[in-house]
Amino acid sequence: MREQYNQKLRLDRQHGKLAGVCAGFAKHYDHSVGLIRLMAIVLFICFPLAMLVAYGLAAMILPNY
């Protein structure tokens, strides 16, 4: 379980590969980074333009840790 229930969604550039979006989601939802990255890749294959826009917006909008 997550220890901090009021934790906000943020980028995790320290553990991220590109911008830290997947690492931030993994930390926020207490999942493995590999699982979140795999889901992002599958979504990118199915919906490439939507995923690029969503990832880009998240990278620009979310604050850093």
PDB file with one MODEL, atoms N, CA, C and O in Angstrom:
MODEL        1
ATOM      1  N   MET A   1       0.832  -1.190   0.000  1.00  0.00           N
ATOM      2  CA  MET A   1       0.000   0.000   0.000  1.00  0.00           C
ATOM      3  C   MET A   1       0.873   1.249   0.000  1.00  0.00           C
ATOM      4  O   MET A   1       2.026   1.231   0.431  1.00  0.00           O
ATOM      5  N   ARG A   2       0.305   2.296  -0.481  1.00  0.00           N
ATOM      6  CA  ARG A   2       1.003   3.568  -0.524  1.00  0.00           C
ATOM      7  C   ARG A   2       1.062   4.175   0.857  1.00  0.00           C
ATOM      8  O   ARG A   2       0.070   4.163   1.586  1.00  0.00           O
ATOM      9  N   GLU A   3       2.209   4.705   1.224  1.00  0.00           N
ATOM     10  CA  GLU A   3       2.358   5.304   2.543  1.00  0.00           C
ATOM     11  C   GLU A   3       1.799   6.711   2.588  1.00  0.00           C
ATOM     12  O   GLU A   3       1.240   7.122   3.605  1.00  0.00           O
ATOM     13  N   GLN A   4       1.940   7.458   1.500  1.00  0.00           N
ATOM     14  CA  GLN A   4       1.462   8.825   1.463  1.00  0.00           C
ATOM     15  C   GLN A   4       0.203   8.881   0.610  1.00  0.00           C
ATOM     16  O   GLN A   4       0.277   8.778  -0.615  1.00  0.00           O
ATOM     17  N   TYR A   5      -0.963   9.045   1.255  1.00  0.00           N
ATOM     18  CA  TYR A   5      -2.216   9.041   0.527  1.00  0.00           C
ATOM     19  C   TYR A   5      -2.517  10.380  -0.124  1.00  0.00           C
ATOM     20  O   TYR A   5      -3.353  10.441  -1.025  1.00  0.00           O
ATOM     21  N   ASN A   6      -1.868  11.447   0.297  1.00  0.00           N
ATOM     22  CA  ASN A   6      -2.097  12.760  -0.295  1.00  0.00           C
ATOM     23  C   ASN A   6      -1.005  13.107  -1.307  1.00  0.00           C
ATOM     24  O   ASN A   6      -0.850  14.271  -1.676  1.00  0.00           O
ATOM     25  N   GLN A   7      -0.266  12.125  -1.749  1.00  0.00           N
ATOM     26  CA  GLN A   7       0.827  12.321  -2.693  1.00  0.00           C
ATOM     27  C   GLN A   7       0.263  12.729  -4.054  1.00  0.00           C
ATOM     28  O   GLN A   7      -0.658  12.088  -4.561  1.00  0.00           O
ATOM     29  N   LYS A   8       0.809  13.788  -4.646  1.00  0.00           N
ATOM     30  CA  LYS A   8       0.353  14.265  -5.936  1.00  0.00           C
ATOM     31  C   LYS A   8       1.146  13.608  -7.061  1.00  0.00           C
ATOM     32  O   LYS A   8       2.272  13.150  -6.864  1.00  0.00           O
ATOM     33  N   LEU A   9       0.545  13.572  -8.224  1.00  0.00           N
ATOM     34  CA  LEU A   9       1.195  13.010  -9.401  1.00  0.00           C
ATOM     35  C   LEU A   9       2.265  13.980  -9.877  1.00  0.00           C
ATOM     36  O   LEU A   9       1.984  15.154 -10.118  1.00  0.00           O
ATOM     37  N   ARG A  10       3.495  13.487 -10.011  1.00  0.00           N
ATOM     38  CA  ARG A  10       4.622  14.312 -10.431  1.00  0.00           C
ATOM     39  C   ARG A  10       5.530  13.504 -11.345  1.00  0.00           C
ATOM     40  O   ARG A  10       5.457  12.276 -11.389  1.00  0.00           O
ATOM     41  N   LEU A  11       6.388  14.211 -12.075  1.00  0.00           N
ATOM     42  CA  LEU A  11       7.415  13.545 -12.875  1.00  0.00           C
ATOM     43  C   LEU A  11       8.497  13.007 -11.958  1.00  0.00           C
ATOM     44  O   LEU A  11       8.776  13.591 -10.910  1.00  0.00           O
ATOM     45  N   ASP A  12       9.099  11.912 -12.341  1.00  0.00           N
ATOM     46  CA  ASP A  12      10.227  11.357 -11.600  1.00  0.00           C
ATOM     47  C   ASP A  12      11.406  11.253 -12.561  1.00  0.00           C
ATOM     48  O   ASP A  12      11.697  10.181 -13.089  1.00  0.00           O
ATOM     49  N   ARG A  13      12.072  12.368 -12.777  1.00  0.00           N
ATOM     50  CA  ARG A  13      13.166  12.420 -13.747  1.00  0.00           C
ATOM     51  C   ARG A  13      14.369  11.597 -13.302  1.00  0.00           C
ATOM     52  O   ARG A  13      15.166  11.172 -14.139  1.00  0.00           O
ATOM     53  N   GLN A  14      14.511  11.368 -12.021  1.00  0.00           N
ATOM     54  CA  GLN A  14      15.649  10.597 -11.522  1.00  0.00           C
ATOM     55  C   GLN A  14      15.558   9.136 -11.961  1.00  0.00           C
ATOM     56  O   GLN A  14      16.581   8.521 -12.261  1.00  0.00           O
ATOM     57  N   HIS A  15      14.360   8.575 -12.003  1.00  0.00           N
ATOM     58  CA  HIS A  15      14.175   7.180 -12.376  1.00  0.00           C
ATOM     59  C   HIS A  15      13.588   7.019 -13.773  1.00  0.00           C
ATOM     60  O   HIS A  15      13.352   5.894 -14.215  1.00  0.00           O
ATOM     61  N   GLY A  16      13.350   8.115 -14.467  1.00  0.00           N
ATOM     62  CA  GLY A  16      12.738   8.061 -15.785  1.00  0.00           C
ATOM     63  C   GLY A  16      13.743   7.833 -16.895  1.00  0.00           C
ATOM     64  O   GLY A  16      14.939   8.071 -16.727  1.00  0.00           O
ATOM     65  N   LYS A  17      13.248   7.372 -18.026  1.00  0.00           N
ATOM     66  CA  LYS A  17      14.093   7.162 -19.204  1.00  0.00           C
ATOM     67  C   LYS A  17      14.066   8.384 -20.114  1.00  0.00           C
ATOM     68  O   LYS A  17      15.121   8.851 -20.544  1.00  0.00           O
ATOM     69  N   LEU A  18      12.888   8.908 -20.414  1.00  0.00           N
ATOM     70  CA  LEU A  18      12.774  10.084 -21.276  1.00  0.00           C
ATOM     71  C   LEU A  18      12.517  11.330 -20.427  1.00  0.00           C
ATOM     72  O   LEU A  18      13.435  12.093 -20.126  1.00  0.00           O
ATOM     73  N   ALA A  19      11.269  11.517 -20.053  1.00  0.00           N
ATOM     74  CA  ALA A  19      10.911  12.707 -19.277  1.00  0.00           C
ATOM     75  C   ALA A  19      10.505  12.367 -17.849  1.00  0.00           C
ATOM     76  O   ALA A  19      10.325  13.269 -17.031  1.00  0.00           O
ATOM     77  N   GLY A  20      10.359  11.088 -17.536  1.00  0.00           N
ATOM     78  CA  GLY A  20       9.977  10.682 -16.192  1.00  0.00           C
ATOM     79  C   GLY A  20       8.484  10.536 -15.979  1.00  0.00           C
ATOM     80  O   GLY A  20       8.025  10.420 -14.843  1.00  0.00           O
ATOM     81  N   VAL A  21       7.715  10.542 -17.074  1.00  0.00           N
ATOM     82  CA  VAL A  21       6.263  10.436 -16.950  1.00  0.00           C
ATOM     83  C   VAL A  21       5.866   9.055 -16.433  1.00  0.00           C
ATOM     84  O   VAL A  21       5.104   8.954 -15.472  1.00  0.00           O
ATOM     85  N   CYS A  22       6.365   8.009 -17.047  1.00  0.00           N
ATOM     86  CA  CYS A  22       6.016   6.640 -16.634  1.00  0.00           C
ATOM     87  C   CYS A  22       6.499   6.362 -15.209  1.00  0.00           C
ATOM     88  O   CYS A  22       5.787   5.734 -14.426  1.00  0.00           O
ATOM     89  N   ALA A  23       7.694   6.822 -14.875  1.00  0.00           N
ATOM     90  CA  ALA A  23       8.209   6.619 -13.520  1.00  0.00           C
ATOM     91  C   ALA A  23       7.361   7.375 -12.497  1.00  0.00           C
ATOM     92  O   ALA A  23       7.141   6.886 -11.389  1.00  0.00           O
ATOM     93  N   GLY A  24       6.892   8.549 -12.863  1.00  0.00           N
ATOM     94  CA  GLY A  24       6.019   9.312 -11.966  1.00  0.00           C
ATOM     95  C   GLY A  24       4.682   8.625 -11.747  1.00  0.00           C
ATOM     96  O   GLY A  24       4.186   8.563 -10.622  1.00  0.00           O
ATOM     97  N   PHE A  25       4.094   8.104 -12.832  1.00  0.00           N
ATOM     98  CA  PHE A  25       2.838   7.364 -12.698  1.00  0.00           C
ATOM     99  C   PHE A  25       3.036   6.107 -11.858  1.00  0.00           C
ATOM    100  O   PHE A  25       2.196   5.781 -11.020  1.00  0.00           O
ATOM    101  N   ALA A  26       4.134   5.407 -12.078  1.00  0.00           N
ATOM    102  CA  ALA A  26       4.406   4.191 -11.317  1.00  0.00           C
ATOM    103  C   ALA A  26       4.563   4.489  -9.834  1.00  0.00           C
ATOM    104  O   ALA A  26       4.057   3.746  -8.992  1.00  0.00           O
ATOM    105  N   LYS A  27       5.249   5.555  -9.515  1.00  0.00           N
ATOM    106  CA  LYS A  27       5.443   5.925  -8.110  1.00  0.00           C
ATOM    107  C   LYS A  27       4.128   6.360  -7.473  1.00  0.00           C
ATOM    108  O   LYS A  27       3.842   6.008  -6.328  1.00  0.00           O
ATOM    109  N   HIS A  28       3.335   7.120  -8.210  1.00  0.00           N
ATOM    110  CA  HIS A  28       2.065   7.617  -7.681  1.00  0.00           C
ATOM    111  C   HIS A  28       1.070   6.494  -7.419  1.00  0.00           C
ATOM    112  O   HIS A  28       0.404   6.481  -6.384  1.00  0.00           O
ATOM    113  N   TYR A  29       0.968   5.552  -8.355  1.00  0.00           N
ATOM    114  CA  TYR A  29       0.004   4.461  -8.238  1.00  0.00           C
ATOM    115  C   TYR A  29       0.591   3.198  -7.633  1.00  0.00           C
ATOM    116  O   TYR A  29      -0.088   2.173  -7.570  1.00  0.00           O
ATOM    117  N   ASP A  30       1.845   3.253  -7.183  1.00  0.00           N
ATOM    118  CA  ASP A  30       2.505   2.153  -6.488  1.00  0.00           C
ATOM    119  C   ASP A  30       2.527   0.873  -7.332  1.00  0.00           C
ATOM    120  O   ASP A  30       2.156  -0.203  -6.864  1.00  0.00           O
ATOM    121  N   HIS A  31       2.972   1.018  -8.594  1.00  0.00           N
ATOM    122  CA  HIS A  31       3.157  -0.106  -9.506  1.00  0.00           C
ATOM    123  C   HIS A  31       4.614  -0.134  -9.947  1.00  0.00           C
ATOM    124  O   HIS A  31       5.373   0.798  -9.679  1.00  0.00           O
ATOM    125  N   SER A  32       4.992  -1.201 -10.618  1.00  0.00           N
ATOM    126  CA  SER A  32       6.353  -1.278 -11.129  1.00  0.00           C
ATOM    127  C   SER A  32       6.488  -0.381 -12.361  1.00  0.00           C
ATOM    128  O   SER A  32       5.549  -0.239 -13.145  1.00  0.00           O
ATOM    129  N   VAL A  33       7.649   0.211 -12.515  1.00  0.00           N
ATOM    130  CA  VAL A  33       7.901   1.095 -13.651  1.00  0.00           C
ATOM    131  C   VAL A  33       7.848   0.307 -14.953  1.00  0.00           C
ATOM    132  O   VAL A  33       7.377   0.818 -15.969  1.00  0.00           O
ATOM    133  N   GLY A  34       8.327  -0.929 -14.928  1.00  0.00           N
ATOM    134  CA  GLY A  34       8.302  -1.766 -16.123  1.00  0.00           C
ATOM    135  C   GLY A  34       6.892  -2.018 -16.635  1.00  0.00           C
ATOM    136  O   GLY A  34       6.662  -2.015 -17.844  1.00  0.00           O
ATOM    137  N   LEU A  35       5.953  -2.234 -15.732  1.00  0.00           N
ATOM    138  CA  LEU A  35       4.563  -2.465 -16.119  1.00  0.00           C
ATOM    139  C   LEU A  35       3.971  -1.206 -16.757  1.00  0.00           C
ATOM    140  O   LEU A  35       3.288  -1.292 -17.777  1.00  0.00           O
ATOM    141  N   ILE A  36       4.225  -0.060 -16.172  1.00  0.00           N
ATOM    142  CA  ILE A  36       3.697   1.192 -16.705  1.00  0.00           C
ATOM    143  C   ILE A  36       4.324   1.486 -18.071  1.00  0.00           C
ATOM    144  O   ILE A  36       3.630   1.932 -18.985  1.00  0.00           O
ATOM    145  N   ARG A  37       5.622   1.242 -18.217  1.00  0.00           N
ATOM    146  CA  ARG A  37       6.280   1.455 -19.517  1.00  0.00           C
ATOM    147  C   ARG A  37       5.734   0.504 -20.576  1.00  0.00           C
ATOM    148  O   ARG A  37       5.543   0.904 -21.724  1.00  0.00           O
ATOM    149  N   LEU A  38       5.480  -0.751 -20.203  1.00  0.00           N
ATOM    150  CA  LEU A  38       4.900  -1.710 -21.137  1.00  0.00           C
ATOM    151  C   LEU A  38       3.514  -1.257 -21.582  1.00  0.00           C
ATOM    152  O   LEU A  38       3.180  -1.354 -22.762  1.00  0.00           O
ATOM    153  N   MET A  39       2.715  -0.769 -20.656  1.00  0.00           N
ATOM    154  CA  MET A  39       1.389  -0.259 -21.000  1.00  0.00           C
ATOM    155  C   MET A  39       1.500   0.956 -21.922  1.00  0.00           C
ATOM    156  O   MET A  39       0.707   1.097 -22.853  1.00  0.00           O
ATOM    157  N   ALA A  40       2.471   1.828 -21.675  1.00  0.00           N
ATOM    158  CA  ALA A  40       2.665   2.996 -22.528  1.00  0.00           C
ATOM    159  C   ALA A  40       3.074   2.579 -23.935  1.00  0.00           C
ATOM    160  O   ALA A  40       2.626   3.182 -24.910  1.00  0.00           O
ATOM    161  N   ILE A  41       3.913   1.564 -24.054  1.00  0.00           N
ATOM    162  CA  ILE A  41       4.336   1.086 -25.375  1.00  0.00           C
ATOM    163  C   ILE A  41       3.157   0.481 -26.128  1.00  0.00           C
ATOM    164  O   ILE A  41       2.991   0.734 -27.322  1.00  0.00           O
ATOM    165  N   VAL A  42       2.344  -0.309 -25.448  1.00  0.00           N
ATOM    166  CA  VAL A  42       1.171  -0.909 -26.086  1.00  0.00           C
ATOM    167  C   VAL A  42       0.207   0.185 -26.542  1.00  0.00           C
ATOM    168  O   VAL A  42      -0.324   0.124 -27.651  1.00  0.00           O
ATOM    169  N   LEU A  43      -0.018   1.179 -25.691  1.00  0.00           N
ATOM    170  CA  LEU A  43      -0.888   2.288 -26.085  1.00  0.00           C
ATOM    171  C   LEU A  43      -0.296   3.071 -27.247  1.00  0.00           C
ATOM    172  O   LEU A  43      -1.031   3.533 -28.119  1.00  0.00           O
ATOM    173  N   PHE A  44       1.018   3.226 -27.268  1.00  0.00           N
ATOM    174  CA  PHE A  44       1.659   3.931 -28.370  1.00  0.00           C
ATOM    175  C   PHE A  44       1.492   3.170 -29.686  1.00  0.00           C
ATOM    176  O   PHE A  44       1.294   3.782 -30.736  1.00  0.00           O
ATOM    177  N   ILE A  45       1.572   1.838 -29.634  1.00  0.00           N
ATOM    178  CA  ILE A  45       1.387   1.033 -30.846  1.00  0.00           C
ATOM    179  C   ILE A  45      -0.060   1.126 -31.329  1.00  0.00           C
ATOM    180  O   ILE A  45      -0.306   1.205 -32.532  1.00  0.00           O
ATOM    181  N   CYS A  46      -1.014   1.117 -30.406  1.00  0.00           N
ATOM    182  CA  CYS A  46      -2.431   1.171 -30.782  1.00  0.00           C
ATOM    183  C   CYS A  46      -2.881   2.572 -31.183  1.00  0.00           C
ATOM    184  O   CYS A  46      -3.630   2.730 -32.147  1.00  0.00           O
ATOM    185  N   PHE A  47      -2.432   3.586 -30.454  1.00  0.00           N
ATOM    186  CA  PHE A  47      -2.866   4.971 -30.662  1.00  0.00           C
ATOM    187  C   PHE A  47      -1.656   5.905 -30.665  1.00  0.00           C
ATOM    188  O   PHE A  47      -1.461   6.649 -29.704  1.00  0.00           O
ATOM    189  N   PRO A  48      -0.843   5.885 -31.718  1.00  0.00           N
ATOM    190  CA  PRO A  48       0.426   6.619 -31.681  1.00  0.00           C
ATOM    191  C   PRO A  48       0.279   8.131 -31.500  1.00  0.00           C
ATOM    192  O   PRO A  48       0.992   8.716 -30.685  1.00  0.00           O
ATOM    193  N   LEU A  49      -0.616   8.769 -32.229  1.00  0.00           N
ATOM    194  CA  LEU A  49      -0.745  10.216 -32.127  1.00  0.00           C
ATOM    195  C   LEU A  49      -1.298  10.640 -30.772  1.00  0.00           C
ATOM    196  O   LEU A  49      -0.798  11.586 -30.164  1.00  0.00           O
ATOM    197  N   ALA A  50      -2.320   9.947 -30.303  1.00  0.00           N
ATOM    198  CA  ALA A  50      -2.910  10.280 -29.006  1.00  0.00           C
ATOM    199  C   ALA A  50      -1.903  10.078 -27.872  1.00  0.00           C
ATOM    200  O   ALA A  50      -1.839  10.873 -26.934  1.00  0.00           O
ATOM    201  N   MET A  51      -1.133   9.020 -27.971  1.00  0.00           N
ATOM    202  CA  MET A  51      -0.148   8.749 -26.920  1.00  0.00           C
ATOM    203  C   MET A  51       0.972   9.776 -26.929  1.00  0.00           C
ATOM    204  O   MET A  51       1.423  10.201 -25.866  1.00  0.00           O
ATOM    205  N   LEU A  52       1.430  10.185 -28.110  1.00  0.00           N
ATOM    206  CA  LEU A  52       2.458  11.219 -28.187  1.00  0.00           C
ATOM    207  C   LEU A  52       1.973  12.541 -27.594  1.00  0.00           C
ATOM    208  O   LEU A  52       2.706  13.213 -26.869  1.00  0.00           O
ATOM    209  N   VAL A  53       0.738  12.902 -27.908  1.00  0.00           N
ATOM    210  CA  VAL A  53       0.168  14.139 -27.369  1.00  0.00           C
ATOM    211  C   VAL A  53       0.012  14.037 -25.854  1.00  0.00           C
ATOM    212  O   VAL A  53       0.369  14.970 -25.133  1.00  0.00           O
ATOM    213  N   ALA A  54      -0.515  12.918 -25.365  1.00  0.00           N
ATOM    214  CA  ALA A  54      -0.719  12.746 -23.928  1.00  0.00           C
ATOM    215  C   ALA A  54       0.607  12.741 -23.178  1.00  0.00           C
ATOM    216  O   ALA A  54       0.723  13.373 -22.128  1.00  0.00           O
ATOM    217  N   TYR A  55       1.601  12.042 -23.699  1.00  0.00           N
ATOM    218  CA  TYR A  55       2.904  11.978 -23.049  1.00  0.00           C
ATOM    219  C   TYR A  55       3.567  13.360 -23.050  1.00  0.00           C
ATOM    220  O   TYR A  55       4.136  13.786 -22.044  1.00  0.00           O
ATOM    221  N   GLY A  56       3.489  14.048 -24.181  1.00  0.00           N
ATOM    222  CA  GLY A  56       4.073  15.382 -24.274  1.00  0.00           C
ATOM    223  C   GLY A  56       3.424  16.371 -23.332  1.00  0.00           C
ATOM    224  O   GLY A  56       4.111  17.161 -22.685  1.00  0.00           O
ATOM    225  N   LEU A  57       2.102  16.335 -23.249  1.00  0.00           N
ATOM    226  CA  LEU A  57       1.401  17.225 -22.320  1.00  0.00           C
ATOM    227  C   LEU A  57       1.743  16.903 -20.869  1.00  0.00           C
ATOM    228  O   LEU A  57       1.956  17.805 -20.060  1.00  0.00           O
ATOM    229  N   ALA A  58       1.795  15.629 -20.551  1.00  0.00           N
ATOM    230  CA  ALA A  58       2.146  15.237 -19.182  1.00  0.00           C
ATOM    231  C   ALA A  58       3.563  15.685 -18.839  1.00  0.00           C
ATOM    232  O   ALA A  58       3.818  16.126 -17.719  1.00  0.00           O
ATOM    233  N   ALA A  59       4.475  15.578 -19.782  1.00  0.00           N
ATOM    234  CA  ALA A  59       5.867  15.992 -19.542  1.00  0.00           C
ATOM    235  C   ALA A  59       5.964  17.493 -19.322  1.00  0.00           C
ATOM    236  O   ALA A  59       6.817  17.953 -18.563  1.00  0.00           O
ATOM    237  N   MET A  60       5.097  18.263 -19.977  1.00  0.00           N
ATOM    238  CA  MET A  60       5.133  19.717 -19.834  1.00  0.00           C
ATOM    239  C   MET A  60       4.377  20.221 -18.619  1.00  0.00           C
ATOM    240  O   MET A  60       4.775  21.212 -18.007  1.00  0.00           O
ATOM    241  N   ILE A  61       3.281  19.545 -18.259  1.00  0.00           N
ATOM    242  CA  ILE A  61       2.387  20.050 -17.220  1.00  0.00           C
ATOM    243  C   ILE A  61       2.776  19.579 -15.819  1.00  0.00           C
ATOM    244  O   ILE A  61       2.733  20.366 -14.873  1.00  0.00           O
ATOM    245  N   LEU A  62       3.152  18.320 -15.674  1.00  0.00           N
ATOM    246  CA  LEU A  62       3.411  17.764 -14.350  1.00  0.00           C
ATOM    247  C   LEU A  62       4.670  18.362 -13.741  1.00  0.00           C
ATOM    248  O   LEU A  62       5.668  18.544 -14.437  1.00  0.00           O
ATOM    249  N   PRO A  63       4.633  18.670 -12.448  1.00  0.00           N
ATOM    250  CA  PRO A  63       5.839  19.190 -11.786  1.00  0.00           C
ATOM    251  C   PRO A  63       6.844  18.074 -11.507  1.00  0.00           C
ATOM    252  O   PRO A  63       6.495  16.894 -11.557  1.00  0.00           O
ATOM    253  N   ASN A  64       8.088  18.447 -11.214  1.00  0.00           N
ATOM    254  CA  ASN A  64       9.147  17.482 -10.898  1.00  0.00           C
ATOM    255  C   ASN A  64       9.081  17.084  -9.436  1.00  0.00           C
ATOM    256  O   ASN A  64       8.482  17.785  -8.620  1.00  0.00           O
ATOM    257  N   TYR A  65       9.702  15.949  -9.104  1.00  0.00           N
ATOM    258  CA  TYR A  65       9.884  15.545  -7.710  1.00  0.00           C
ATOM    259  C   TYR A  65      11.004  16.336  -7.125  1.00  0.00           C
ATOM    260  O   TYR A  65      11.337  16.162  -5.953  1.00  0.00           O
TER     261      TYR A  65
ENDMDL
END
